[in-house]
Amino acid sequence: MNSLLHQFKLRRLFLGLKQGDMMLRVGVSRQQYQRLESKGNPRLNTLELVANGLNGEVLSLIHISEPTR
């Protein structure tokens, strides 16, 4: 989950958005969004809201890496 939350943060920064900007895009307070990025355990619908707020989809923001052997 941390990898996905990290991807959300990277995408937000890439778009030049602050955590406070996400309040209007996602519908949560800055504090709630800050908690989500730092140590969140979001529900799927919250992930979808954030992905939409970042002009993306949950699956497109997940970087799948090869398993290590």
C-alpha positions as MATLAB code, in Angstrom:
seq = 'MNSLLHQFKLRRLFLGLKQGDMMLRVGVSRQQYQRLESKGNPRLNTLELVANGLNGEVLSLIHISEPTR';
ca = [
       0.000    0.000    0.000;
       2.843    2.395    0.774;
       4.015    2.128   -2.819;
       0.610    3.229   -4.108;
       0.426    6.097   -1.628;
       3.932    7.121   -2.680;
       2.805    7.089   -6.310;
      -0.104    9.369   -5.390;
       2.312   11.804   -3.781;
       4.684   11.731   -6.760;
       1.791   12.322   -9.159;
       0.480   15.220   -7.050;
       3.907   16.837   -7.001;
       4.324   16.262  -10.751;
       1.035   18.090  -11.329;
       2.269   20.946   -9.120;
      -0.474   20.435   -6.561;
      -0.300   20.969   -2.822;
      -2.072   18.775   -0.314;
      -4.544   21.611    0.241;
      -5.404   21.589   -3.473;
      -6.610   18.033   -3.102;
      -9.419   19.235   -0.842;
     -11.287   20.611   -3.855;
     -10.287   17.801   -6.188;
     -11.067   14.887   -3.876;
     -13.493   16.277   -1.310;
     -11.447   15.654    1.820;
      -9.728   18.096    4.134;
      -6.019   18.842    3.811;
      -5.434   17.035    7.095;
      -7.277   13.941    5.889;
      -5.328   13.926    2.664;
      -2.046   14.460    4.509;
      -2.844   11.464    6.731;
      -3.684    9.393    3.649;
      -0.320   10.121    2.024;
       1.698    9.556    5.173;
       0.165    6.472    6.760;
      -3.231    5.914    5.255;
      -5.196    2.747    4.892;
      -7.790    3.977    2.410;
     -10.853    2.210    1.149;
     -11.101    1.488   -2.564;
     -13.577    4.300   -3.170;
     -11.153    6.745   -1.499;
      -8.362    5.497   -3.770;
     -10.615    6.071   -6.766;
     -11.432    9.624   -5.625;
      -7.745   10.438   -5.191;
      -6.825    8.911   -8.549;
      -9.556   10.937  -10.244;
      -8.324   14.051   -8.451;
      -4.888   13.355   -9.906;
      -6.301   13.002  -13.432;
      -5.721    9.255  -13.484;
      -7.057    5.862  -12.554;
      -5.932    3.674   -9.673;
      -4.502    0.976  -11.937;
      -2.647    3.467  -14.111;
      -0.891    4.908  -11.047;
       0.331    1.529   -9.809;
       3.792    0.583  -10.999;
       4.077   -3.171  -10.993;
       7.608   -4.414  -10.651;
       9.075   -7.809  -11.370;
       9.233  -10.032   -8.296;
      12.726  -10.548   -6.958;
      14.089  -14.062   -6.849;
];
